[in-house]
């Protein structure tokens, strides 16, 4: 266990050094930034601070090592209203199955619904060519293994797809993570490296343009292809801790914190708290801080920091449960907040 944590710590230091983590001068250089969005209601309710203790299918967005830490198979669906009033919705679906007590396999699909846009060109700028719907989708396949009661690790391979009416890009990203829990399960430590992979690049008819060359006798028309610059995935490193400060007969109180080293933006420090009652009601709150978060003019994040959430779940057979999750992430006024609603069924 010590050797694993030591190796992951060295990897974290190397990542922060080589990726210029927290460098705001690199904002805008990465693409596929939808990989940074958390579509799940439970984990977003406390600002994504529970990298160390997250479990089940929602672990695939924070730390895949937690996939194996829930006792049952799971299926979950969530819908996020991204900026209320903007007409942008995110649909997410996840399925997790366990193989014995020590391994689990998970699949997630996340897709954006942005509505219809008018097609325009330099010759037809008025949108008379019809409409199109942009597509942003990522599909992840994950595997996690529990080395012991205290330690687990996992890896995710994620296919990333983006497209508009006449251009598209595809890529592959890899996540890896590890979790450690103390013998009494109260203290937790987690590391996760996310969105590591080769560069992506757009291709398609949208980068072609027709050029007419005037000749003395016979003018000719040629189709020219513009050069397209590749872009990198938005790699991040999460380092989190968690501690259950109160163990009560009917519930408990857990604190969590996370440091996100961002290779293409400012670093983010998150803190969160969760209160549980009879394993039926869960209340959460959190705050995600980055430099200038209190100044809308200087902030590079539409979220203003606070988030809250709740889960209500009931057992239906042999300890299995069905639950409804909700979270709200505060944004600056003109974005009108982010709402997420999810349903999770264990079987």
C-alpha positions in Angstrom: 0.0 0.0 0.0 2.8 2.5 0.9 4.5 1.7 -2.4 1.3 2.4 -4.3 0.7 5.8 -2.6 4.3 6.7 -3.0 4.2 6.0 -6.8 1.0 7.9 -7.2 2.4 10.9 -5.3 5.4 11.0 -7.6 3.1 10.8 -10.6 1.1 13.7 -9.2 4.2 15.8 -8.8 5.4 15.1 -12.3 1.9 15.9 -13.7 1.9 19.3 -11.9 5.3 20.1 -13.1 5.0 19.1 -16.7 1.5 20.2 -17.3 1.9 23.7 -15.8 -1.0 23.0 -13.6 -3.0 26.0 -12.5 -1.6 28.2 -15.3 -4.4 30.6 -16.4 -2.4 31.6 -19.4 -3.3 28.3 -21.0 -7.1 28.8 -20.7 -8.7 28.2 -24.0 -5.9 25.9 -25.4 -7.7 22.7 -24.5 -10.8 21.3 -26.2 -13.5 18.8 -25.2 -14.0 20.7 -22.0 -17.3 19.0 -21.5 -15.2 16.2 -20.0 -14.8 18.5 -16.9 -18.6 18.7 -16.3 -20.1 16.5 -13.6 -23.6 15.4 -14.7 -24.4 13.5 -11.5 -26.5 14.9 -8.8 -25.0 13.2 -5.7 -21.4 14.2 -6.3 -22.1 17.7 -7.6 -24.2 18.4 -4.5 -21.1 18.8 -2.4 -19.0 20.5 -5.1 -17.2 17.3 -6.2 -15.1 17.3 -3.0 -15.5 13.6 -2.3 -12.7 12.2 -4.6 -11.6 10.1 -1.6 -14.9 8.6 -0.7 -17.1 8.5 -3.8 -18.5 5.1 -4.6 -20.6 3.4 -7.3 -21.3 4.6 -10.8 -20.8 8.3 -9.9 -17.1 7.6 -9.1 -16.5 7.5 -12.9 -16.6 11.3 -12.9 -14.3 11.9 -9.9 -12.3 8.8 -9.1 -12.9 5.5 -10.9 -11.3 3.6 -8.0 -14.6 4.1 -6.0 -16.6 2.1 -8.6 -16.0 -1.1 -6.7 -16.8 0.4 -3.3 -20.6 0.0 -3.4 -22.1 -3.4 -2.6 -24.7 -3.9 -5.3 -25.1 -3.5 -9.0 -26.4 -0.1 -10.0 -28.2 1.7 -12.8 -28.5 5.5 -12.7 -30.0 8.2 -14.9 -29.5 11.9 -14.5 -30.6 15.1 -16.3 -28.9 18.4 -15.8 -30.3 21.8 -16.8 -27.1 23.5 -17.7 -27.7 27.3 -17.1 -31.4 27.6 -16.6 -33.1 29.4 -19.5 -30.3 28.6 -22.0 -32.1 25.5 -23.4 -29.0 23.3 -22.8 -29.6 19.9 -21.1 -27.2 17.1 -20.3 -28.4 13.5 -20.2 -26.3 10.9 -18.4 -26.7 7.1 -18.0 -24.6 4.7 -16.0 -24.6 1.0 -15.4 -22.4 -0.8 -12.9 -22.0 -4.5 -12.2 -19.9 -6.3 -9.7 -17.9 -9.5 -10.2 -17.6 -11.1 -6.8 -16.4 -8.9 -3.9 -13.3 -7.5 -5.5 -14.0 -6.1 -9.0 -16.6 -4.1 -10.8 -17.3 -3.0 -14.4 -19.0 0.2 -15.3 -20.4 1.9 -18.4 -21.4 5.6 -18.7 -22.9 7.7 -21.5 -23.1 11.5 -21.3 -24.7 13.5 -24.1 -25.6 17.2 -24.6 -28.9 18.4 -25.9 -28.3 21.9 -27.2 -31.4 22.4 -29.4 -31.3 23.5 -33.0 -29.0 26.1 -34.6 -29.5 27.9 -38.0 -26.9 27.0 -40.6 -25.0 30.0 -42.0 -22.2 30.5 -44.4 -20.4 33.5 -45.8 -22.7 33.4 -48.8 -25.9 32.7 -46.8 -25.5 34.5 -43.5 -29.2 34.8 -42.8 -29.8 31.2 -41.8 -31.9 30.1 -44.8 -30.1 26.8 -45.2 -32.1 25.0 -42.4 -31.0 24.0 -38.9 -28.6 21.5 -37.3 -28.0 20.2 -33.8 -24.5 20.0 -32.3 -23.5 16.8 -30.7 -21.2 16.4 -27.7 -21.0 12.8 -26.4 -18.6 10.8 -24.3 -18.8 7.1 -23.5 -16.7 5.5 -20.8 -15.9 1.9 -20.0 -14.4 1.4 -16.5 -12.9 -1.4 -14.4 -12.0 -1.2 -10.7 -10.5 -3.7 -8.4 -10.3 -3.8 -4.6 -6.8 -5.0 -3.6 -7.9 -5.1 0.1 -10.5 -3.7 2.4 -8.4 -0.5 2.5 -7.2 0.0 -1.1 -8.8 0.0 -4.5 -7.8 1.2 -8.0 -9.4 1.6 -11.3 -9.1 2.8 -14.9 -11.5 4.3 -17.4 -11.2 4.4 -21.2 -13.5 7.1 -22.6 -14.5 7.7 -26.2 -15.0 11.4 -27.0 -17.1 12.7 -29.9 -18.0 16.2 -31.0 -19.7 17.2 -34.2 -21.6 20.0 -36.0 -23.3 19.9 -39.4 -20.2 19.6 -41.5 -17.3 18.9 -39.1 -16.5 16.4 -36.4 -13.7 15.3 -34.0 -13.1 12.0 -32.1 -10.6 11.1 -29.4 -9.9 8.8 -26.6 -9.2 9.8 -23.0 -8.0 7.7 -20.0 -8.7 8.1 -16.3 -6.9 6.3 -13.5 -7.4 6.5 -9.8 -6.8 5.0 -6.4 -8.5 5.1 -3.0 -7.3 4.3 0.5 -9.6 3.8 3.5 -8.5 3.3 7.1 -9.3 0.1 9.0 -12.3 1.8 10.7 -13.4 3.2 7.3 -13.6 6.8 8.7 -10.5 8.3 7.1 -10.2 8.2 3.3 -7.6 9.3 0.7 -7.9 9.5 -3.0 -5.9 10.3 -6.1 -7.3 10.5 -9.7 -5.7 11.5 -12.9 -8.3 12.3 -15.6 -8.6 13.1 -19.3 -5.2 11.9 -20.4 -4.9 11.0 -24.1 -3.8 12.0 -27.6 -4.8 15.3 -29.2 -8.0 15.6 -31.1 -8.6 17.4 -34.4 -11.6 18.4 -36.4 -12.2 17.2 -40.0 -14.9 17.3 -42.6 -16.4 19.4 -45.3 -16.4 22.4 -43.1 -12.7 23.0 -43.5 -12.9 23.0 -47.3 -13.5 26.1 -49.4 -13.8 26.6 -53.2 -11.4 29.0 -54.9 -11.9 30.2 -58.5 -8.6 31.0 -60.2 -8.9 33.5 -63.1 -7.1 32.3 -66.2 -6.7 34.1 -69.5 -8.7 31.6 -71.4 -10.2 29.1 -69.0 -10.8 30.1 -65.3 -10.6 27.0 -63.0 -12.2 26.2 -59.7 -10.4 24.2 -57.0 -11.4 22.9 -53.6 -8.9 23.9 -51.0 -8.6 22.3 -47.5 -7.7 24.6 -44.6 -5.2 23.4 -42.0 -6.7 22.5 -38.7 -4.8 22.8 -35.4 -5.1 19.9 -33.0 -6.2 20.5 -29.4 -5.4 18.6 -26.2 -7.8 17.1 -23.7 -8.4 19.1 -20.5 -6.2 16.9 -18.2 -6.7 17.3 -14.4 -5.4 15.7 -11.2 -7.6 15.3 -8.2 -6.2 14.8 -4.7 -8.8 14.3 -2.0 -9.3 13.5 1.6 -12.4 12.6 3.6 -13.2 12.0 7.3 -16.4 10.8 9.0 -16.4 13.1 12.0 -19.6 11.8 13.6 -20.7 8.2 13.8 -24.3 8.1 15.1 -26.7 5.2 15.6 -29.1 6.8 13.0 -26.6 8.5 10.7 -23.4 10.4 10.5 -21.5 13.5 9.3 -18.7 13.4 6.8 -16.3 16.1 5.7 -14.4 16.1 2.5 -11.9 18.2 0.6 -10.3 18.1 -2.8 -7.5 19.9 -4.7 -7.9 19.9 -8.5 -4.7 20.6 -10.4 -5.9 21.9 -13.8 -3.4 21.8 -16.7 -5.4 24.4 -18.7 -6.8 26.7 -16.1 -6.8 27.8 -12.5 -6.6 25.2 -9.7 -9.7 24.5 -7.8 -10.0 23.8 -4.1 -13.3 22.2 -3.0 -14.7 21.5 0.4 -18.0 19.6 1.2 -20.1 18.1 3.9 -22.7 15.3 3.9 -25.2 14.4 6.7 -26.9 11.1 6.5 -30.0 9.9 8.5 -30.9 6.2 8.7 -29.3 5.6 5.3 -32.4 7.1 3.8 -31.9 10.9 3.8 -28.7 12.6 2.7 -28.1 16.3 2.8 -25.0 17.9 1.2 -23.3 21.2 0.7 -20.1 22.3 -0.7 -18.0 25.2 -2.1 -15.5 25.2 -5.0 -12.9 28.0 -4.8 -10.6 29.2 -7.5 -8.7 32.5 -7.8 -11.1 35.5 -8.4 -14.2 33.3 -7.8 -15.8 36.3 -6.0 -15.2 38.7 -8.8 -17.3 37.9 -11.9 -15.3 40.2 -14.1 -12.0 38.3 -13.4 -13.4 34.8 -12.8 -12.9 32.2 -15.5 -15.7 30.0 -14.2 -19.4 30.6 -14.6 -20.1 28.9 -11.2 -19.8 31.2 -8.2 -18.8 28.5 -5.8 -21.7 27.2 -3.6 -23.6 24.0 -4.2 -26.2 22.0 -2.3 -27.9 18.7 -2.8 -30.1 16.0 -1.3 -30.9 12.3 -1.7 -33.9 10.4 -0.5 -33.8 6.6 -0.9 -35.8 3.7 0.3 -35.1 -0.1 0.5 -37.3 -2.4 -1.6 -35.8 -5.8 -1.3 -32.8 -7.5 0.5 -31.1 -4.2 1.2 -31.4 -2.9 -2.3 -32.6 0.7 -2.7 -34.1 3.2 -5.1 -33.2 6.8 -4.6 -33.9 10.3 -6.0 -31.1 12.8 -6.1 -31.1 16.5 -6.6 -28.4 19.2 -6.7 -28.1 22.9 -7.4 -24.9 24.7 -8.3 -24.9 28.4 -8.0 -23.7 30.6 -10.9 -23.5 34.3 -11.5 -26.9 35.9 -12.0 -27.1 35.9 -15.8 -26.6 32.1 -16.0 -29.4 31.4 -13.5 -27.9 28.3 -11.8 -27.4 24.6 -12.7 -30.0 22.0 -11.6 -29.4 18.2 -11.7 -31.9 15.5 -11.0 -31.1 11.8 -10.9 -32.6 8.4 -10.1 -30.4 5.5 -8.9 -31.5 1.9 -8.5 -29.5 -0.8 -6.9 -30.2 -4.5 -7.9 
